Amino acid sequence: MAIEQAYVRVVRKPWGSTDLLPWRTIAPVDGAVGELWFERADPHAPETALLLKLLFTTQPLSIQVHPDDAFAHTLGQDHGKTEAWYILSAQPGAQVAVGLNGPLTPSQLRTAIEDRSIAERIQWRDVLKGDVVCIPAGTIHAIGAGLVIAEIQQRSDVTFRLFDYGRTRELHADQAVAATHMGPLSPQAMPRALGNGRTLLAATPYFVLERVDLAPGVAWSLDAPHETWMLMLEGNARVGSLDVTVGGAIFLQGECAPIKAGLRGAKALIAYVADVPQPDLLAATELSGTPARGAGFAAPTQVFPSPADPSFRALEMRP
């Protein structure tokens, strides 16, 4: 059982930023920050199944792919890497790429890596604040410049680079070809309201990602029987005995935590280990102690495909 303020690890990257506001205040003296990792504060705590990050990009990241569980096992790794992105801010024209823009054979993919045409063979799209993108393991993807992204992922650091914009880092053509699920992507589905202030953003075989809007003047209860991460996007709240503000994160497991939103309410991302939304994740109670009107849960009718399937449903939302 645990409920604790997440420890923030600062990861400096040449493609990162020195402006992390409003998410964090860090002196830029040691260089640009590319990532903030939210982890358990106790270094001796059991390793978590999920990793929550913030990414800050002023340059494009490499074009890359992550293995699925089966391929990761052949490398002696415990897990592959399925991930989901929530766009926190985007400069005009900012883009991400997810999947191929047409079918390729393994031989054609290798050629595209070797002749550096792979950037033209992937599916780029503009993104805005509030958009959501799901990336099953085995899907080629890239993140462009001018973005701040919240990322939730399986806890794996295995990355195969296909193209790196002239940087001197190693490319991994053999592994990338072996790990990639060929073929274009299926059309994206929209988020689904679950009721009680909850919006389903992604449901994968490894985690569920939701956005919750907590109204002021209401007492809430967050049921977290399994590993759960909460990242504050707007406003503030008290979770158990912990105060969390914008850019702060809470780790919960085996707890049913009371939540009180601030005077202006609170908006947060919640990610937890499951493959379908948890019906009783969030309950609202009026300050008098009676159940809040309008509480309810609407089960989604769409399911995130297996990561072995080259198609997937990504959920997109614009504010």
Summary of the structure (lengths in Angstrom):
residues: 319
radius of gyration: 19.6
end to end distance: 35.3
largest distance: 66.7
contacts: 1060
relative contact order: 0.19
helix: 9%
strand: 45%
